[in-house]
Amino acid sequence: MILVTGGSGRLARRVLELLLEQGAGPLMTTTRTPERLEDLQGRGVTVRNADFTQEHAALVRAFRGAQKMLLVSTNTLEAWGKRFEQHERAVRAAVEAGVGHIVYTSITFPYPVSPVPLARDHFQTENLLRECGVEYTLLRNNIYAESLLFLLPDAVRTGRLRAAAGGGKAAFVTREDCARAAAGALLRGETRCSYEVSGPEALSFADLARIAGELSGRTVVYEPVEPAVRLAELKAAGTDPMLAELQTGFERAIAEGLLDLTTRDVERLWGTPAAPVSQFLRDHAAEWAQV
Ligand SMILES: NC(=O)c1ccc[n+]([C@@H]2O[C@H](COP(=O)([O-])OP(=O)(O)OC[C@H]3O[C@@H](n4cnc5c(N)ncnc54)[C@H](OP(=O)(O)O)[C@@H]3O)[C@@H](O)[C@H]2O)c1
């Protein structure tokens, strides 16, 4: 039995679909909103209610019966450190429920010196997995290419792509490729290893501005800004303060070169090469280039 947590989330749902297409299983998913997954239930997936904030015994019951688990990192913005609390509850319950292998969605460069405020949660979760006796596979996902769909419309509108990314590059990866990597990791079953899940090319914000200009037919110029200025601008524009910190943290990590890591791990795990971010932006131009 393969369990995918967070079945209502976009990544988890796609992993379940890929596993169904491969005829893998039996499959199970846990979610805070089982009512959203009736279609998957109709396709033979066992759907159970679980929230990583629940008490231990309830989580153990929810995970019982699974041998392998994809632990999808949560997205809470309650406070930095809360994600690790939730992941720790999930890991301890999974071990007690008899899960033998946990695949975990971490991030590139998950070390406390990273300026990404979530890096520590991932660092702690990775260490817990190494220490708690379970077999584990770490998937260090680079930044989602989808994150650009939020940044680029404003850049096209104003002609200015402002970011605290300096001259650094990131190997943006699509959510689809992260899902393929996760499904592949579950099927292959290699343990005690980590994969760097990236796109095939690393781009700077100057590259992104050039692509945004070409695909929109407008002039777009990259304007590097200091992190404190960037954070203040995001907050002034009404961005949730924690999301503003997260975005600025990722941009600082890019500036420091921490996300400039291209690998062929998606291909190793799934058999097909990862999509270049430039292709992703072309395919999704209707969502960001016409403002
Ligand atoms: N690398 C990147 O650039 C990047 C970008 C965005 C997110 N991420 C990470 O990747 C994860 C998956 O991405 P996504 O695109 O699928 O995000 P999403 O669509 O926003 O889904 C959020 C996921 O978190 C789960 N979740 C939230 N709170 C939970 C709780 N209390 N207990 C159990 N599960 C909880 C949700 O499960 P249910 O709703 O089904 O309960 C869902 O699977 C995110 O949660 C985040 O940790 C990475």
The ligand as a Gaussian input file, in Angstrom:
#p B3LYP/6-31G(d) Opt

LIG

0 1
 N        9.719000      24.174000      -4.118000
 C        8.861000      25.160000      -4.160000
 O        9.079000      26.221000      -4.807000
 C        7.556000      25.067000      -3.436000
 C        6.546000      25.991000      -3.720000
 C        5.331000      25.847000      -3.057000
 C        5.168000      24.833000      -2.135000
 N        6.170000      23.959000      -1.877000
 C        6.021000      22.856000      -0.890000
 O        5.523000      21.734000      -1.602000
 C        4.299000      21.279000      -0.991000
 C        3.379000      20.740000      -2.063000
 O        3.150000      21.748000      -3.025000
 P        1.715000      21.985000      -3.674000
 O        1.965000      22.741000      -4.904000
 O        0.942000      20.722000      -3.733000
 O        1.035000      22.929000      -2.568000
 P       -0.539000      23.095000      -2.243000
 O       -1.365000      22.772000      -3.449000
 O       -0.673000      24.452000      -1.633000
 O       -0.823000      21.986000      -1.143000
 C       -0.493000      22.142000       0.198000
 C       -0.297000      20.759000       0.782000
 O       -0.025000      20.826000       2.181000
 C       -0.864000      19.877000       2.843000
 N       -1.118000      20.350000       4.205000
 C       -1.256000      21.628000       4.642000
 N       -1.524000      21.658000       5.960000
 C       -1.537000      20.362000       6.385000
 C       -1.759000      19.742000       7.648000
 N       -2.038000      20.467000       8.744000
 N       -1.697000      18.394000       7.717000
 C       -1.431000      17.647000       6.613000
 N       -1.203000      18.175000       5.381000
 C       -1.269000      19.529000       5.274000
 C       -2.126000      19.851000       2.006000
 O       -2.885000      18.689000       2.263000
 P       -4.531000      18.650000       2.329000
 O       -5.030000      20.008000       1.907000
 O       -4.937000      17.566000       1.399000
 O       -4.852000      18.312000       3.737000
 C       -1.529000      19.872000       0.603000
 O       -1.072000      18.604000       0.186000
 C        3.753000      22.510000      -0.255000
 O        2.893000      22.136000       0.795000
 C        5.036000      23.167000       0.227000
 O        5.519000      22.553000       1.405000
 C        7.353000      24.043000      -2.520000

